[in-house]
Amino acid sequence: MGCTGNEEKKISIVGQDEIELQMIEAYNDGLVAFENQDFLKAAKKFNEAELLFPQSEWASKASLMAAYSFYIDDYNNDSIFQLEQFIKTYPNSSRMPYAHYLLAMSYYNKIIDEKKDIKPLIESKKKFRMVIESYPDTDFALDANFKLNLIEETLASKEMFIAKHYIKKEKWIPAVNRLKYILKEYQTTVYVEEAIHRLVEIYYKIGLMEESKKYANLLGYNYSSSEWYEQSYKVFNKNYQDPYKKIKKSSTLDKLKSILD
C-alpha cells in the first residue's frame, strides 16, 4: 500500500530534520576550521551548510561567515563574490550593514599599487560611501568614514603627482585642470593648500596676475598659517621673511645670551 497523507508528512519532516542536522554539523565544522585558522576549509564548510538548508535562518549567517573566512585569508575576490551573492539572496537580512561594510573592506584590501590600478580605490570609495549614507548610526559608518578619508588622501595625492608632472613639462592647461579637480573633489584633504599654491605659481608664471592674486587671497583667507601660503606670498614678495620666525629667533638668542651672561 502507498503512504497516507499523514505518513508522507511525517517522512518529509524526518527528512527535513536530517538535512537540518547535516547543515548544523557542516556549520560547526566550519567554526572549528575557522578557529584552527584553516580559513579556506571553513569557507567551504559554511558554503556547504548554506546549500544543505538554504531556507534555514542559519543559511544567511553561513553565507556571511564564508565571506568573512575568504576575507580574513586575503582571498578578496572570493569574498567580494560571496558578499554580492549574500546581498542579492538575503536583501532583508539584519546583517546587511556588516555585509556592505565587509564588501567595501574587501575592495579596500585589494589596493596594492594605486599608481597602476585605481579601480579598487574607486570601488571601495563607492562602497564606503554607501555604508555611510545607508547606515549612518552604525559603528561601520564610523570606520567607513575614516577609511574614506584615507582613500580621498590617496586619490588626491595621485592627482597632485600627475599635476606636478605636467608642471615639470610646462603643460599648463592640463596641470591647472588637475589642480582644480583637487579643489573640487578632494576639499578635505591636505593637498588642497598645495593645489591652490601651485595655481598661484602657474598663473603668475604665464602672466595672468589677477588669477594668481585671486588664488593667493583664497589661500591666505583659508590657510593663513600654512607653509603654502608663505610660499605663495614669496611669489609676489621675493625678499619676504616670516616675521614670526624672526621674532622667535631673536627671542631664543636673547634667552641664550642671558644664560651665558
C-alpha positions as CSV (number, residue, x, y, z in Angstrom):
1,M,0.0,0.0,0.0
2,G,1.1,3.6,-0.6
3,C,1.8,6.1,2.1
4,T,-1.1,8.0,3.6
5,G,-1.1,11.8,3.7
6,N,0.0,11.8,7.4
7,E,2.8,9.3,6.7
8,E,4.1,11.4,3.8
9,K,4.1,14.5,6.0
10,K,5.9,12.6,8.8
11,I,8.6,11.3,6.3
12,S,9.0,14.8,4.9
13,I,9.5,16.2,8.5
14,V,12.1,13.5,9.3
15,G,13.9,14.2,6.0
16,Q,14.0,17.9,6.8
17,D,15.2,17.3,10.3
18,E,18.1,15.1,8.9
19,I,19.1,17.9,6.5
20,E,19.0,20.5,9.2
21,L,21.2,18.3,11.4
22,Q,23.6,17.9,8.5
23,M,23.6,21.7,8.0
24,I,24.3,22.3,11.7
25,E,27.1,19.8,11.5
26,A,28.7,21.4,8.5
27,Y,28.3,24.8,10.1
28,N,30.0,23.6,13.3
29,D,32.8,22.0,11.2
30,G,33.2,25.5,9.6
31,L,33.6,27.1,13.1
32,V,36.2,24.5,14.1
33,A,38.2,25.1,10.9
34,F,37.9,28.8,11.4
35,E,39.2,28.6,15.0
36,N,42.1,26.4,13.7
37,Q,42.8,29.2,11.1
38,D,42.1,26.9,8.2
39,F,40.0,29.6,6.6
40,L,39.6,28.1,3.1
41,K,38.2,24.9,4.7
42,A,36.0,27.0,6.9
43,A,34.6,28.8,3.9
44,K,33.9,25.5,2.1
45,K,32.0,24.2,5.2
46,F,30.0,27.3,5.6
47,N,29.0,27.2,1.9
48,E,28.1,23.6,2.3
49,A,25.9,24.5,5.3
50,E,24.1,27.1,3.3
51,L,23.5,24.8,0.3
52,L,22.2,22.0,2.5
53,F,19.4,24.1,4.0
54,P,19.0,27.4,2.2
55,Q,15.6,28.1,3.7
56,S,17.0,27.9,7.2
57,E,17.6,31.0,9.3
58,W,21.2,29.9,9.6
59,A,21.8,29.9,5.8
60,S,22.4,33.7,5.7
61,K,24.8,33.5,8.6
62,A,26.7,30.6,7.0
63,S,26.9,32.7,3.8
64,L,28.3,35.7,5.6
65,M,30.8,33.5,7.6
66,A,32.0,32.0,4.3
67,A,32.6,35.6,3.0
68,Y,34.4,36.5,6.2
69,S,36.6,33.4,6.0
70,F,37.7,34.4,2.5
71,Y,38.3,37.9,3.6
72,I,40.4,37.0,6.6
73,D,42.6,34.8,4.4
74,D,43.1,37.6,1.9
75,Y,41.0,35.9,-0.8
76,N,39.4,39.2,-1.6
77,N,37.9,38.3,-5.0
78,D,36.2,35.3,-3.4
79,S,35.0,37.4,-0.6
80,I,33.6,40.0,-3.0
81,F,31.7,37.3,-5.0
82,Q,30.3,35.7,-1.8
83,L,29.2,39.1,-0.4
84,E,27.5,40.1,-3.6
85,Q,25.6,36.8,-3.6
86,F,24.6,37.4,0.0
87,I,23.3,40.9,-0.7
88,K,21.3,39.6,-3.6
89,T,20.0,36.5,-1.9
90,Y,19.2,37.9,1.6
91,P,18.1,41.5,1.0
92,N,16.2,41.6,4.3
93,S,18.9,40.3,6.5
94,S,19.6,42.2,9.7
95,R,23.3,41.6,8.9
96,M,23.1,43.7,5.8
97,P,25.1,46.7,7.2
98,Y,28.0,44.4,8.0
99,A,27.8,42.7,4.6
100,H,28.1,46.1,2.8
101,Y,31.0,47.1,5.1
102,L,32.8,43.9,4.5
103,L,32.3,44.3,0.8
104,A,33.9,47.7,1.0
105,M,36.8,46.4,3.1
106,S,37.4,43.6,0.5
107,Y,37.8,46.2,-2.2
108,Y,40.0,48.3,0.1
109,N,42.3,45.3,0.8
110,K,42.8,44.9,-3.0
111,I,44.6,48.3,-3.1
112,I,48.2,47.3,-3.8
113,D,49.6,49.9,-6.1
114,E,47.2,52.8,-6.7
115,K,49.5,54.2,-9.4
116,K,49.0,51.2,-11.6
117,D,45.4,50.1,-10.7
118,I,42.9,52.7,-9.4
119,K,39.8,50.5,-9.7
120,P,40.0,49.1,-6.1
121,L,40.3,52.7,-4.8
122,I,37.2,53.8,-6.8
123,E,35.1,50.7,-5.9
124,S,36.0,50.9,-2.2
125,K,35.2,54.6,-2.1
126,K,31.8,53.9,-3.6
127,K,31.1,51.1,-1.2
128,F,32.2,53.0,1.9
129,R,30.0,56.0,0.9
130,M,27.1,53.6,0.6
131,V,27.7,52.3,4.1
132,I,27.8,55.9,5.5
133,E,24.7,57.0,3.7
134,S,22.6,53.9,4.3
135,Y,23.7,53.0,7.9
136,P,24.9,56.4,9.4
137,D,24.3,55.4,13.0
138,T,26.4,52.2,13.0
139,D,30.0,51.6,14.0
140,F,30.5,50.5,10.4
141,A,29.7,54.0,9.2
142,L,32.3,55.5,11.7
143,D,35.1,53.3,10.4
144,A,33.9,53.7,6.8
145,N,34.3,57.5,7.2
146,F,37.8,57.0,8.4
147,K,38.7,54.7,5.5
148,L,37.0,57.1,3.1
149,N,39.3,59.9,4.3
150,L,42.3,57.7,3.7
151,I,41.1,56.9,0.2
152,E,40.4,60.6,-0.6
153,E,44.0,61.5,0.5
154,T,45.4,58.7,-1.7
155,L,43.3,59.8,-4.7
156,A,44.3,63.5,-4.2
157,S,48.0,62.6,-4.0
158,K,47.7,60.8,-7.3
159,E,46.1,63.9,-8.9
160,M,48.9,66.1,-7.4
161,F,51.5,63.7,-8.7
162,I,50.1,64.0,-12.2
163,A,49.7,67.8,-11.9
164,K,53.4,68.1,-10.9
165,H,54.4,66.0,-13.9
166,Y,52.5,68.4,-16.2
167,I,54.1,71.4,-14.4
168,K,57.5,69.9,-15.0
169,K,56.7,69.5,-18.7
170,E,55.3,73.1,-18.7
171,K,51.9,71.8,-19.9
172,W,50.0,74.4,-18.0
173,I,46.4,73.7,-19.1
174,P,46.3,70.0,-18.0
175,A,48.2,70.9,-14.9
176,V,45.6,73.6,-14.0
177,N,42.8,71.1,-14.7
178,R,44.2,68.6,-12.3
179,L,44.8,71.1,-9.6
180,K,41.2,72.5,-9.9
181,Y,39.9,68.9,-9.8
182,I,41.6,68.5,-6.4
183,L,39.9,71.7,-5.2
184,K,36.5,70.4,-6.4
185,E,36.7,66.7,-5.4
186,Y,39.1,66.5,-2.5
187,Q,38.3,69.6,-0.4
188,T,39.0,68.0,2.9
189,T,42.5,66.6,2.0
190,V,45.9,68.1,2.9
191,Y,46.6,68.6,-0.8
192,V,44.1,71.4,-1.2
193,E,46.6,74.0,0.2
194,E,49.3,72.9,-2.2
195,A,46.9,72.8,-5.1
196,I,46.0,76.5,-4.5
197,H,49.6,77.4,-4.2
198,R,50.5,75.7,-7.5
199,L,47.7,77.6,-9.2
200,V,49.2,80.8,-7.8
201,E,52.6,79.9,-9.3
202,I,51.3,78.8,-12.7
203,Y,49.1,81.8,-13.2
204,Y,51.9,84.1,-12.1
205,K,54.3,82.4,-14.5
206,I,52.1,82.7,-17.5
207,G,51.3,86.3,-16.8
208,L,47.7,86.0,-15.5
209,M,48.3,88.2,-12.5
210,E,44.7,88.7,-11.4
211,E,44.1,84.9,-11.4
212,S,47.3,84.4,-9.5
213,K,46.3,87.0,-6.9
214,K,42.8,85.6,-6.6
215,Y,44.2,82.2,-5.6
216,A,46.8,83.7,-3.3
217,N,44.0,85.6,-1.5
218,L,42.0,82.4,-1.3
219,L,44.9,80.6,0.3
220,G,45.5,83.5,2.7
221,Y,41.9,83.7,3.7
222,N,41.5,79.9,4.4
223,Y,45.0,78.8,5.3
224,S,46.9,81.9,6.5
225,S,49.2,79.8,8.8
226,S,50.0,77.3,6.1
227,E,53.5,76.9,4.7
228,W,52.0,77.0,1.3
229,Y,50.6,80.5,2.0
230,E,54.2,81.5,2.9
231,Q,55.4,80.1,-0.4
232,S,52.6,81.9,-2.3
233,Y,53.5,85.2,-0.5
234,K,57.1,84.8,-1.8
235,V,55.8,84.7,-5.4
236,F,54.8,88.3,-5.0
237,N,57.5,89.3,-2.5
238,K,60.8,87.9,-3.4
239,N,62.6,89.2,-0.2
240,Y,59.9,88.0,2.1
241,Q,60.8,86.8,5.6
242,D,58.4,85.4,8.0
243,P,58.2,88.0,10.8
244,Y,57.1,85.4,13.4
245,K,60.2,83.3,12.7
246,K,62.4,86.4,13.0
247,I,60.8,87.3,16.4
248,K,61.1,83.7,17.6
249,K,64.8,83.5,16.6
250,S,65.6,86.8,18.3
251,S,63.8,85.7,21.5
252,T,65.8,82.5,21.6
253,L,69.1,84.4,21.1
254,D,68.2,86.8,23.9
255,K,67.5,83.9,26.3
256,L,70.8,82.2,25.3
257,K,72.7,85.5,25.9
258,S,71.1,85.9,29.3
259,I,72.1,82.5,30.4
260,L,75.7,83.0,29.2
261,D,75.9,86.4,30.9
